Amino acid sequence: SMPKRLSVAPALVDDGSTVSMERSAMEAMGITHGDVVLLAQGGRKTVALARIDASDEAQPEVAR
């Protein structure tokens, strides 16, 4: 099954209010385009809108 945590790669578009994920990763976690998600790293938490990463660089285990 898909992990609930993804590696974070540099964003293709510098927009701190969204996170882009590959479609199958979103489906595996029960996330749909436009959902609000919680991003946590190093004790810091941020909310963002989920987007489908349709770029050629989309990977199931990576969020941008």
mmCIF file as Biopython writes it, N, C-alpha, C and O atoms, coordinates in Angstrom:
data_model
#
loop_
_atom_site.group_PDB
_atom_site.id
_atom_site.type_symbol
_atom_site.label_atom_id
_atom_site.label_alt_id
_atom_site.label_comp_id
_atom_site.label_asym_id
_atom_site.label_entity_id
_atom_site.label_seq_id
_atom_site.pdbx_PDB_ins_code
_atom_site.Cartn_x
_atom_site.Cartn_y
_atom_site.Cartn_z
_atom_site.occupancy
_atom_site.B_iso_or_equiv
_atom_site.auth_seq_id
_atom_site.auth_asym_id
_atom_site.pdbx_PDB_model_num
ATOM 1   N N  . SER A ? 1  ? 0.838   -1.197 0.000   1.0 0.0 1  A 1 
ATOM 2   C CA . SER A ? 1  ? 0.000   0.000  0.000   1.0 0.0 1  A 1 
ATOM 3   C C  . SER A ? 1  ? 0.876   1.251  0.000   1.0 0.0 1  A 1 
ATOM 4   O O  . SER A ? 1  ? 2.058   1.195  0.342   1.0 0.0 1  A 1 
ATOM 5   N N  . MET A ? 2  ? 0.298   2.351  -0.378  1.0 0.0 2  A 1 
ATOM 6   C CA . MET A ? 2  ? 1.011   3.622  -0.488  1.0 0.0 2  A 1 
ATOM 7   C C  . MET A ? 2  ? 1.246   4.201  0.907   1.0 0.0 2  A 1 
ATOM 8   O O  . MET A ? 2  ? 0.330   4.200  1.730   1.0 0.0 2  A 1 
ATOM 9   N N  . PRO A ? 3  ? 2.452   4.694  1.190   1.0 0.0 3  A 1 
ATOM 10  C CA . PRO A ? 3  ? 2.699   5.315  2.492   1.0 0.0 3  A 1 
ATOM 11  C C  . PRO A ? 3  ? 1.907   6.608  2.636   1.0 0.0 3  A 1 
ATOM 12  O O  . PRO A ? 3  ? 1.548   7.233  1.638   1.0 0.0 3  A 1 
ATOM 13  N N  . LYS A ? 4  ? 1.635   7.009  3.868   1.0 0.0 4  A 1 
ATOM 14  C CA . LYS A ? 4  ? 0.913   8.253  4.124   1.0 0.0 4  A 1 
ATOM 15  C C  . LYS A ? 4  ? 1.860   9.448  4.095   1.0 0.0 4  A 1 
ATOM 16  O O  . LYS A ? 4  ? 1.421   10.594 4.189   1.0 0.0 4  A 1 
ATOM 17  N N  . ARG A ? 5  ? 3.166   9.180  3.965   1.0 0.0 5  A 1 
ATOM 18  C CA . ARG A ? 5  ? 4.160   10.248 3.903   1.0 0.0 5  A 1 
ATOM 19  C C  . ARG A ? 5  ? 4.850   10.206 2.558   1.0 0.0 5  A 1 
ATOM 20  O O  . ARG A ? 5  ? 5.140   9.131  2.032   1.0 0.0 5  A 1 
ATOM 21  N N  . LEU A ? 6  ? 5.111   11.363 2.009   1.0 0.0 6  A 1 
ATOM 22  C CA . LEU A ? 6  ? 5.771   11.472 0.719   1.0 0.0 6  A 1 
ATOM 23  C C  . LEU A ? 6  ? 7.033   12.307 0.871   1.0 0.0 6  A 1 
ATOM 24  O O  . LEU A ? 6  ? 7.106   13.168 1.748   1.0 0.0 6  A 1 
ATOM 25  N N  . SER A ? 7  ? 8.017   12.061 0.034   1.0 0.0 7  A 1 
ATOM 26  C CA . SER A ? 7  ? 9.192   12.928 -0.030  1.0 0.0 7  A 1 
ATOM 27  C C  . SER A ? 7  ? 8.764   14.237 -0.665  1.0 0.0 7  A 1 
ATOM 28  O O  . SER A ? 7  ? 7.850   14.268 -1.490  1.0 0.0 7  A 1 
ATOM 29  N N  . VAL A ? 8  ? 9.427   15.316 -0.278  1.0 0.0 8  A 1 
ATOM 30  C CA . VAL A ? 8  ? 9.097   16.620 -0.840  1.0 0.0 8  A 1 
ATOM 31  C C  . VAL A ? 8  ? 10.215  17.053 -1.776  1.0 0.0 8  A 1 
ATOM 32  O O  . VAL A ? 8  ? 11.386  17.077 -1.396  1.0 0.0 8  A 1 
ATOM 33  N N  . ALA A ? 9  ? 9.843   17.393 -2.993  1.0 0.0 9  A 1 
ATOM 34  C CA . ALA A ? 9  ? 10.786  17.874 -4.006  1.0 0.0 9  A 1 
ATOM 35  C C  . ALA A ? 9  ? 10.526  19.358 -4.236  1.0 0.0 9  A 1 
ATOM 36  O O  . ALA A ? 9  ? 9.447   19.852 -3.907  1.0 0.0 9  A 1 
ATOM 37  N N  . PRO A ? 10 ? 11.494  20.073 -4.794  1.0 0.0 10 A 1 
ATOM 38  C CA . PRO A ? 10 ? 11.259  21.495 -5.088  1.0 0.0 10 A 1 
ATOM 39  C C  . PRO A ? 10 ? 10.037  21.670 -5.993  1.0 0.0 10 A 1 
ATOM 40  O O  . PRO A ? 10 ? 9.814   20.884 -6.914  1.0 0.0 10 A 1 
ATOM 41  N N  . ALA A ? 11 ? 9.271   22.688 -5.721  1.0 0.0 11 A 1 
ATOM 42  C CA . ALA A ? 11 ? 8.065   22.959 -6.507  1.0 0.0 11 A 1 
ATOM 43  C C  . ALA A ? 11 ? 8.422   23.388 -7.920  1.0 0.0 11 A 1 
ATOM 44  O O  . ALA A ? 11 ? 9.425   24.067 -8.139  1.0 0.0 11 A 1 
ATOM 45  N N  . LEU A ? 12 ? 7.599   22.989 -8.869  1.0 0.0 12 A 1 
ATOM 46  C CA . LEU A ? 12 ? 7.781   23.441 -10.244 1.0 0.0 12 A 1 
ATOM 47  C C  . LEU A ? 12 ? 7.285   24.874 -10.395 1.0 0.0 12 A 1 
ATOM 48  O O  . LEU A ? 12 ? 7.776   25.620 -11.242 1.0 0.0 12 A 1 
ATOM 49  N N  . VAL A ? 13 ? 6.309   25.257 -9.572  1.0 0.0 13 A 1 
ATOM 50  C CA . VAL A ? 13 ? 5.792   26.623 -9.518  1.0 0.0 13 A 1 
ATOM 51  C C  . VAL A ? 13 ? 5.883   27.047 -8.061  1.0 0.0 13 A 1 
ATOM 52  O O  . VAL A ? 13 ? 5.398   26.334 -7.182  1.0 0.0 13 A 1 
ATOM 53  N N  . ASP A ? 14 ? 6.495   28.195 -7.787  1.0 0.0 14 A 1 
ATOM 54  C CA . ASP A ? 14 ? 6.693   28.645 -6.409  1.0 0.0 14 A 1 
ATOM 55  C C  . ASP A ? 14 ? 5.384   29.174 -5.836  1.0 0.0 14 A 1 
ATOM 56  O O  . ASP A ? 14 ? 5.073   30.359 -5.956  1.0 0.0 14 A 1 
ATOM 57  N N  . ASP A ? 15 ? 4.626   28.284 -5.214  1.0 0.0 15 A 1 
ATOM 58  C CA . ASP A ? 15 ? 3.335   28.633 -4.633  1.0 0.0 15 A 1 
ATOM 59  C C  . ASP A ? 15 ? 3.187   27.854 -3.338  1.0 0.0 15 A 1 
ATOM 60  O O  . ASP A ? 15 ? 2.888   26.660 -3.367  1.0 0.0 15 A 1 
ATOM 61  N N  . GLY A ? 16 ? 3.391   28.506 -2.212  1.0 0.0 16 A 1 
ATOM 62  C CA . GLY A ? 16 ? 3.351   27.833 -0.924  1.0 0.0 16 A 1 
ATOM 63  C C  . GLY A ? 16 ? 1.968   27.414 -0.468  1.0 0.0 16 A 1 
ATOM 64  O O  . GLY A ? 16 ? 1.834   26.788 0.583   1.0 0.0 16 A 1 
ATOM 65  N N  . SER A ? 17 ? 0.926   27.745 -1.237  1.0 0.0 17 A 1 
ATOM 66  C CA . SER A ? 17 ? -0.431  27.413 -0.808  1.0 0.0 17 A 1 
ATOM 67  C C  . SER A ? 17 ? -0.955  26.120 -1.417  1.0 0.0 17 A 1 
ATOM 68  O O  . SER A ? 17 ? -2.067  25.698 -1.103  1.0 0.0 17 A 1 
ATOM 69  N N  . THR A ? 18 ? -0.159  25.476 -2.297  1.0 0.0 18 A 1 
ATOM 70  C CA . THR A ? 18 ? -0.595  24.223 -2.910  1.0 0.0 18 A 1 
ATOM 71  C C  . THR A ? 18 ? 0.495   23.170 -2.805  1.0 0.0 18 A 1 
ATOM 72  O O  . THR A ? 18 ? 1.676   23.485 -2.664  1.0 0.0 18 A 1 
ATOM 73  N N  . VAL A ? 19 ? 0.075   21.913 -2.877  1.0 0.0 19 A 1 
ATOM 74  C CA . VAL A ? 19 ? 1.014   20.797 -2.955  1.0 0.0 19 A 1 
ATOM 75  C C  . VAL A ? 19 ? 0.546   19.914 -4.108  1.0 0.0 19 A 1 
ATOM 76  O O  . VAL A ? 19 ? -0.630  19.557 -4.186  1.0 0.0 19 A 1 
ATOM 77  N N  . SER A ? 20 ? 1.463   19.567 -4.995  1.0 0.0 20 A 1 
ATOM 78  C CA . SER A ? 20 ? 1.133   18.753 -6.169  1.0 0.0 20 A 1 
ATOM 79  C C  . SER A ? 20 ? 1.573   17.320 -5.942  1.0 0.0 20 A 1 
ATOM 80  O O  . SER A ? 20 ? 2.693   17.063 -5.502  1.0 0.0 20 A 1 
ATOM 81  N N  . MET A ? 21 ? 0.670   16.376 -6.250  1.0 0.0 21 A 1 
ATOM 82  C CA . MET A ? 21 ? 0.960   14.952 -6.072  1.0 0.0 21 A 1 
ATOM 83  C C  . MET A ? 21 ? 0.491   14.177 -7.287  1.0 0.0 21 A 1 
ATOM 84  O O  . MET A ? 21 ? -0.449  14.586 -7.968  1.0 0.0 21 A 1 
ATOM 85  N N  . GLU A ? 22 ? 1.138   13.071 -7.555  1.0 0.0 22 A 1 
ATOM 86  C CA . GLU A ? 22 ? 0.755   12.187 -8.655  1.0 0.0 22 A 1 
ATOM 87  C C  . GLU A ? 22 ? -0.614  11.589 -8.336  1.0 0.0 22 A 1 
ATOM 88  O O  . GLU A ? 22 ? -0.904  11.280 -7.180  1.0 0.0 22 A 1 
ATOM 89  N N  . ARG A ? 23 ? -1.446  11.427 -9.348  1.0 0.0 23 A 1 
ATOM 90  C CA . ARG A ? 23 ? -2.846  11.012 -9.159  1.0 0.0 23 A 1 
ATOM 91  C C  . ARG A ? 23 ? -2.989  9.722  -8.342  1.0 0.0 23 A 1 
ATOM 92  O O  . ARG A ? 23 ? -3.828  9.667  -7.442  1.0 0.0 23 A 1 
ATOM 93  N N  . SER A ? 24 ? -2.194  8.686  -8.631  1.0 0.0 24 A 1 
ATOM 94  C CA . SER A ? 24 ? -2.351  7.413  -7.910  1.0 0.0 24 A 1 
ATOM 95  C C  . SER A ? 24 ? -2.000  7.562  -6.432  1.0 0.0 24 A 1 
ATOM 96  O O  . SER A ? 24 ? -2.592  6.887  -5.590  1.0 0.0 24 A 1 
ATOM 97  N N  . ALA A ? 25 ? -1.044  8.436  -6.103  1.0 0.0 25 A 1 
ATOM 98  C CA . ALA A ? 25 ? -0.692  8.674  -4.699  1.0 0.0 25 A 1 
ATOM 99  C C  . ALA A ? 25 ? -1.855  9.345  -3.977  1.0 0.0 25 A 1 
ATOM 100 O O  . ALA A ? 25 ? -2.179  8.994  -2.843  1.0 0.0 25 A 1 
ATOM 101 N N  . MET A ? 26 ? -2.481  10.315 -4.648  1.0 0.0 26 A 1 
ATOM 102 C CA . MET A ? 26 ? -3.630  10.988 -4.044  1.0 0.0 26 A 1 
ATOM 103 C C  . MET A ? 26 ? -4.767  10.000 -3.811  1.0 0.0 26 A 1 
ATOM 104 O O  . MET A ? 26 ? -5.375  9.991  -2.740  1.0 0.0 26 A 1 
ATOM 105 N N  . GLU A ? 27 ? -5.054  9.172  -4.808  1.0 0.0 27 A 1 
ATOM 106 C CA . GLU A ? 27 ? -6.134  8.191  -4.674  1.0 0.0 27 A 1 
ATOM 107 C C  . GLU A ? 27 ? -5.842  7.204  -3.553  1.0 0.0 27 A 1 
ATOM 108 O O  . GLU A ? 27 ? -6.748  6.846  -2.801  1.0 0.0 27 A 1 
ATOM 109 N N  . ALA A ? 28 ? -4.594  6.758  -3.425  1.0 0.0 28 A 1 
ATOM 110 C CA . ALA A ? 28 ? -4.228  5.793  -2.382  1.0 0.0 28 A 1 
ATOM 111 C C  . ALA A ? 28 ? -4.413  6.371  -0.984  1.0 0.0 28 A 1 
ATOM 112 O O  . ALA A ? 28 ? -4.684  5.633  -0.037  1.0 0.0 28 A 1 
ATOM 113 N N  . MET A ? 29 ? -4.268  7.690  -0.850  1.0 0.0 29 A 1 
ATOM 114 C CA . MET A ? 29 ? -4.418  8.339  0.457   1.0 0.0 29 A 1 
ATOM 115 C C  . MET A ? 29 ? -5.808  8.916  0.661   1.0 0.0 29 A 1 
ATOM 116 O O  . MET A ? 29 ? -6.081  9.524  1.696   1.0 0.0 29 A 1 
ATOM 117 N N  . GLY A ? 30 ? -6.701  8.730  -0.326  1.0 0.0 30 A 1 
ATOM 118 C CA . GLY A ? 30 ? -8.062  9.239  -0.196  1.0 0.0 30 A 1 
ATOM 119 C C  . GLY A ? 30 ? -8.152  10.748 -0.351  1.0 0.0 30 A 1 
ATOM 120 O O  . GLY A ? 30 ? -9.072  11.375 0.174   1.0 0.0 30 A 1 
ATOM 121 N N  . ILE A ? 31 ? -7.201  11.332 -1.071  1.0 0.0 31 A 1 
ATOM 122 C CA . ILE A ? 31 ? -7.175  12.777 -1.295  1.0 0.0 31 A 1 
ATOM 123 C C  . ILE A ? 31 ? -7.672  13.055 -2.708  1.0 0.0 31 A 1 
ATOM 124 O O  . ILE A ? 31 ? -7.320  12.343 -3.648  1.0 0.0 31 A 1 
ATOM 125 N N  . THR A ? 32 ? -8.491  14.092 -2.854  1.0 0.0 32 A 1 
ATOM 126 C CA . THR A ? 32 ? -8.936  14.500 -4.183  1.0 0.0 32 A 1 
ATOM 127 C C  . THR A ? 32 ? -8.444  15.917 -4.466  1.0 0.0 32 A 1 
ATOM 128 O O  . THR A ? 32 ? -8.120  16.669 -3.546  1.0 0.0 32 A 1 
ATOM 129 N N  . HIS A ? 33 ? -8.393  16.267 -5.743  1.0 0.0 33 A 1 
ATOM 130 C CA . HIS A ? 33 ? -7.959  17.597 -6.169  1.0 0.0 33 A 1 
ATOM 131 C C  . HIS A ? 33 ? -8.779  18.651 -5.434  1.0 0.0 33 A 1 
ATOM 132 O O  . HIS A ? 33 ? -10.009 18.604 -5.461  1.0 0.0 33 A 1 
ATOM 133 N N  . GLY A ? 34 ? -8.118  19.594 -4.781  1.0 0.0 34 A 1 
ATOM 134 C CA . GLY A ? 34 ? -8.803  20.660 -4.060  1.0 0.0 34 A 1 
ATOM 135 C C  . GLY A ? 34 ? -8.962  20.420 -2.576  1.0 0.0 34 A 1 
ATOM 136 O O  . GLY A ? 34 ? -9.366  21.330 -1.851  1.0 0.0 34 A 1 
ATOM 137 N N  . ASP A ? 35 ? -8.654  19.207 -2.093  1.0 0.0 35 A 1 
ATOM 138 C CA . ASP A ? 35 ? -8.729  18.940 -0.654  1.0 0.0 35 A 1 
ATOM 139 C C  . ASP A ? 35 ? -7.680  19.760 0.095   1.0 0.0 35 A 1 
ATOM 140 O O  . ASP A ? 35 ? -6.619  20.065 -0.449  1.0 0.0 35 A 1 
ATOM 141 N N  . VAL A ? 36 ? -7.979  20.111 1.331   1.0 0.0 36 A 1 
ATOM 142 C CA . VAL A ? 36 ? -7.005  20.758 2.205   1.0 0.0 36 A 1 
ATOM 143 C C  . VAL A ? 36 ? -6.216  19.649 2.890   1.0 0.0 36 A 1 
ATOM 144 O O  . VAL A ? 36 ? -6.798  18.724 3.457   1.0 0.0 36 A 1 
ATOM 145 N N  . VAL A ? 37 ? -4.877  19.746 2.835   1.0 0.0 37 A 1 
ATOM 146 C CA . VAL A ? 37 ? -4.017  18.735 3.448   1.0 0.0 37 A 1 
ATOM 147 C C  . VAL A ? 37 ? -3.080  19.403 4.443   1.0 0.0 37 A 1 
ATOM 148 O O  . VAL A ? 37 ? -2.763  20.585 4.312   1.0 0.0 37 A 1 
ATOM 149 N N  . LEU A ? 38 ? -2.640  18.639 5.438   1.0 0.0 38 A 1 
ATOM 150 C CA . LEU A ? 38 ? -1.701  19.117 6.445   1.0 0.0 38 A 1 
ATOM 151 C C  . LEU A ? 38 ? -0.312  18.626 6.081   1.0 0.0 38 A 1 
ATOM 152 O O  . LEU A ? 38 ? -0.094  17.425 5.918   1.0 0.0 38 A 1 
ATOM 153 N N  . LEU A ? 39 ? 0.621   19.545 5.954   1.0 0.0 39 A 1 
ATOM 154 C CA . LEU A ? 39 ? 2.014   19.215 5.672   1.0 0.0 39 A 1 
ATOM 155 C C  . LEU A ? 39 ? 2.799   19.442 6.958   1.0 0.0 39 A 1 
ATOM 156 O O  . LEU A ? 39 ? 2.703   20.510 7.563   1.0 0.0 39 A 1 
ATOM 157 N N  . ALA A ? 40 ? 3.568   18.452 7.378   1.0 0.0 40 A 1 
ATOM 158 C CA . ALA A ? 40 ? 4.341   18.571 8.613   1.0 0.0 40 A 1 
ATOM 159 C C  . ALA A ? 40 ? 5.770   18.134 8.363   1.0 0.0 40 A 1 
ATOM 160 O O  . ALA A ? 40 ? 6.025   17.093 7.757   1.0 0.0 40 A 1 
ATOM 161 N N  . GLN A ? 41 ? 6.706   18.957 8.844   1.0 0.0 41 A 1 
ATOM 162 C CA . GLN A ? 41 ? 8.116   18.616 8.708   1.0 0.0 41 A 1 
ATOM 163 C C  . GLN A ? 41 ? 8.893   19.379 9.772   1.0 0.0 41 A 1 
ATOM 164 O O  . GLN A ? 41 ? 8.748   20.593 9.914   1.0 0.0 41 A 1 
ATOM 165 N N  . GLY A ? 42 ? 9.716   18.656 10.514  1.0 0.0 42 A 1 
ATOM 166 C CA . GLY A ? 42 ? 10.577  19.295 11.499  1.0 0.0 42 A 1 
ATOM 167 C C  . GLY A ? 42 ? 9.841   20.103 12.543  1.0 0.0 42 A 1 
ATOM 168 O O  . GLY A ? 42 ? 10.332  21.148 12.969  1.0 0.0 42 A 1 
ATOM 169 N N  . GLY A ? 43 ? 8.673   19.646 12.967  1.0 0.0 43 A 1 
ATOM 170 C CA . GLY A ? 43 ? 7.906   20.347 13.985  1.0 0.0 43 A 1 
ATOM 171 C C  . GLY A ? 43 ? 7.068   21.497 13.446  1.0 0.0 43 A 1 
ATOM 172 O O  . GLY A ? 43 ? 6.314   22.116 14.197  1.0 0.0 43 A 1 
ATOM 173 N N  . ARG A ? 44 ? 7.187   21.789 12.164  1.0 0.0 44 A 1 
ATOM 174 C CA . ARG A ? 44 ? 6.417   22.864 11.541  1.0 0.0 44 A 1 
ATOM 175 C C  . ARG A ? 44 ? 5.248   22.262 10.772  1.0 0.0 44 A 1 
ATOM 176 O O  . ARG A ? 44 ? 5.408   21.251 10.088  1.0 0.0 44 A 1 
ATOM 177 N N  . LYS A ? 45 ? 4.081   22.873 10.879  1.0 0.0 45 A 1 
ATOM 178 C CA . LYS A ? 45 ? 2.899   22.379 10.173  1.0 0.0 45 A 1 
ATOM 179 C C  . LYS A ? 45 ? 2.345   23.483 9.278   1.0 0.0 45 A 1 
ATOM 180 O O  . LYS A ? 45 ? 2.316   24.653 9.657   1.0 0.0 45 A 1 
ATOM 181 N N  . THR A ? 46 ? 1.910   23.090 8.090   1.0 0.0 46 A 1 
ATOM 182 C CA . THR A ? 46 ? 1.362   24.014 7.103   1.0 0.0 46 A 1 
ATOM 183 C C  . THR A ? 46 ? 0.163   23.356 6.441   1.0 0.0 46 A 1 
ATOM 184 O O  . THR A ? 46 ? 0.169   22.144 6.226   1.0 0.0 46 A 1 
ATOM 185 N N  . VAL A ? 47 ? -0.858  24.124 6.116   1.0 0.0 47 A 1 
ATOM 186 C CA . VAL A ? 47 ? -1.975  23.588 5.339   1.0 0.0 47 A 1 
ATOM 187 C C  . VAL A ? 47 ? -1.833  24.069 3.898   1.0 0.0 47 A 1 
ATOM 188 O O  . VAL A ? 47 ? -1.335  25.164 3.640   1.0 0.0 47 A 1 
ATOM 189 N N  . ALA A ? 48 ? -2.277  23.234 2.970   1.0 0.0 48 A 1 
ATOM 190 C CA . ALA A ? 48 ? -2.186  23.558 1.545   1.0 0.0 48 A 1 
ATOM 191 C C  . ALA A ? 48 ? -3.316  22.859 0.803   1.0 0.0 48 A 1 
ATOM 192 O O  . ALA A ? 48 ? -3.920  21.915 1.313   1.0 0.0 48 A 1 
ATOM 193 N N  . LEU A ? 49 ? -3.592  23.329 -0.392  1.0 0.0 49 A 1 
ATOM 194 C CA . LEU A ? 49 ? -4.573  22.680 -1.259  1.0 0.0 49 A 1 
ATOM 195 C C  . LEU A ? 49 ? -3.874  21.628 -2.105  1.0 0.0 49 A 1 
ATOM 196 O O  . LEU A ? 49 ? -2.809  21.881 -2.669  1.0 0.0 49 A 1 
ATOM 197 N N  . ALA A ? 50 ? -4.476  20.446 -2.192  1.0 0.0 50 A 1 
ATOM 198 C CA . ALA A ? 50 ? -3.914  19.359 -2.995  1.0 0.0 50 A 1 
ATOM 199 C C  . ALA A ? 50 ? -4.227  19.582 -4.467  1.0 0.0 50 A 1 
ATOM 200 O O  . ALA A ? 50 ? -5.345  19.947 -4.831  1.0 0.0 50 A 1 
ATOM 201 N N  . ARG A ? 51 ? -3.226  19.356 -5.304  1.0 0.0 51 A 1 
ATOM 202 C CA . ARG A ? 51 ? -3.382  19.456 -6.757  1.0 0.0 51 A 1 
ATOM 203 C C  . ARG A ? 51 ? -2.828  18.196 -7.393  1.0 0.0 51 A 1 
ATOM 204 O O  . ARG A ? 51 ? -1.909  17.576 -6.857  1.0 0.0 51 A 1 
ATOM 205 N N  . ILE A ? 52 ? -3.380  17.816 -8.530  1.0 0.0 52 A 1 
ATOM 206 C CA . ILE A ? 52 ? -2.841  16.686 -9.290  1.0 0.0 52 A 1 
ATOM 207 C C  . ILE A ? 52 ? -1.621  17.173 -10.057 1.0 0.0 52 A 1 
ATOM 208 O O  . ILE A ? 52 ? -1.691  18.168 -10.779 1.0 0.0 52 A 1 
ATOM 209 N N  . ASP A ? 53 ? -0.496  16.469 -9.898  1.0 0.0 53 A 1 
ATOM 210 C CA . ASP A ? 53 ? 0.735   16.795 -10.629 1.0 0.0 53 A 1 
ATOM 211 C C  . ASP A ? 53 ? 0.675   16.093 -11.978 1.0 0.0 53 A 1 
ATOM 212 O O  . ASP A ? 53 ? 0.887   14.884 -12.065 1.0 0.0 53 A 1 
ATOM 213 N N  . ALA A ? 54 ? 0.388   16.848 -13.019 1.0 0.0 54 A 1 
ATOM 214 C CA . ALA A ? 54 ? 0.282   16.282 -14.366 1.0 0.0 54 A 1 
ATOM 215 C C  . ALA A ? 54 ? 1.561   16.492 -15.168 1.0 0.0 54 A 1 
ATOM 216 O O  . ALA A ? 54 ? 1.581   16.276 -16.380 1.0 0.0 54 A 1 
ATOM 217 N N  . SER A ? 55 ? 2.636   16.916 -14.488 1.0 0.0 55 A 1 
ATOM 218 C CA . SER A ? 55 ? 3.897   17.166 -15.190 1.0 0.0 55 A 1 
ATOM 219 C C  . SER A ? 55 ? 4.570   15.852 -15.569 1.0 0.0 55 A 1 
ATOM 220 O O  . SER A ? 55 ? 4.213   14.791 -15.058 1.0 0.0 55 A 1 
ATOM 221 N N  . ASP A ? 56 ? 5.531   15.931 -16.455 1.0 0.0 56 A 1 
ATOM 222 C CA . ASP A ? 56 ? 6.305   14.750 -16.855 1.0 0.0 56 A 1 
ATOM 223 C C  . ASP A ? 56 ? 7.158   14.225 -15.707 1.0 0.0 56 A 1 
ATOM 224 O O  . ASP A ? 56 ? 7.618   13.084 -15.752 1.0 0.0 56 A 1 
ATOM 225 N N  . GLU A ? 57 ? 7.377   15.047 -14.673 1.0 0.0 57 A 1 
ATOM 226 C CA . GLU A ? 57 ? 8.224   14.670 -13.549 1.0 0.0 57 A 1 
ATOM 227 C C  . GLU A ? 57 ? 7.434   14.094 -12.373 1.0 0.0 57 A 1 
ATOM 228 O O  . GLU A ? 57 ? 8.018   13.834 -11.321 1.0 0.0 57 A 1 
ATOM 229 N N  . ALA A ? 58 ? 6.129   13.890 -12.520 1.0 0.0 58 A 1 
ATOM 230 C CA . ALA A ? 58 ? 5.296   13.359 -11.440 1.0 0.0 58 A 1 
ATOM 231 C C  . ALA A ? 58 ? 5.752   11.957 -11.052 1.0 0.0 58 A 1 
ATOM 232 O O  . ALA A ? 58 ? 5.989   11.107 -11.910 1.0 0.0 58 A 1 
ATOM 233 N N  . GLN A ? 59 ? 5.872   11.731 -9.739  1.0 0.0 59 A 1 
ATOM 234 C CA . GLN A ? 59 ? 6.258   10.428 -9.203  1.0 0.0 59 A 1 
ATOM 235 C C  . GLN A ? 59 ? 5.335   10.102 -8.038  1.0 0.0 59 A 1 
ATOM 236 O O  . GLN A ? 59 ? 5.021   10.991 -7.247  1.0 0.0 59 A 1 
ATOM 237 N N  . PRO A ? 60 ? 4.885   8.836  -7.906  1.0 0.0 60 A 1 
ATOM 238 C CA . PRO A ? 60 ? 3.929   8.481  -6.856  1.0 0.0 60 A 1 
ATOM 239 C C  . PRO A ? 60 ? 4.413   8.774  -5.438  1.0 0.0 60 A 1 
ATOM 240 O O  . PRO A ? 60 ? 3.593   9.041  -4.559  1.0 0.0 60 A 1 
ATOM 241 N N  . GLU A ? 61 ? 5.718   8.732  -5.192  1.0 0.0 61 A 1 
ATOM 242 C CA . GLU A ? 61 ? 6.229   8.899  -3.832  1.0 0.0 61 A 1 
ATOM 243 C C  . GLU A ? 61 ? 6.722   10.311 -3.540  1.0 0.0 61 A 1 
ATOM 244 O O  . GLU A ? 61 ? 7.336   10.544 -2.499  1.0 0.0 61 A 1 
ATOM 245 N N  . VAL A ? 62 ? 6.463   11.265 -4.448  1.0 0.0 62 A 1 
ATOM 246 C CA . VAL A ? 62 ? 6.992   12.623 -4.303  1.0 0.0 62 A 1 
ATOM 247 C C  . VAL A ? 62 ? 5.871   13.657 -4.365  1.0 0.0 62 A 1 
ATOM 248 O O  . VAL A ? 62 ? 4.992   13.590 -5.224  1.0 0.0 62 A 1 
ATOM 249 N N  . ALA A ? 63 ? 5.920   14.612 -3.442  1.0 0.0 63 A 1 
ATOM 250 C CA . ALA A ? 63 ? 5.011   15.762 -3.454  1.0 0.0 63 A 1 
ATOM 251 C C  . ALA A ? 63 ? 5.829   16.995 -3.810  1.0 0.0 63 A 1 
ATOM 252 O O  . ALA A ? 63 ? 7.005   17.090 -3.460  1.0 0.0 63 A 1 
ATOM 253 N N  . ARG A ? 64 ? 5.214   17.922 -4.496  1.0 0.0 64 A 1 
ATOM 254 C CA . ARG A ? 64 ? 5.890   19.183 -4.865  1.0 0.0 64 A 1 
ATOM 255 C C  . ARG A ? 64 ? 5.073   20.363 -4.384  1.0 0.0 64 A 1 
ATOM 256 O O  . ARG A ? 64 ? 5.465   21.511 -4.593  1.0 0.0 64 A 1 
#
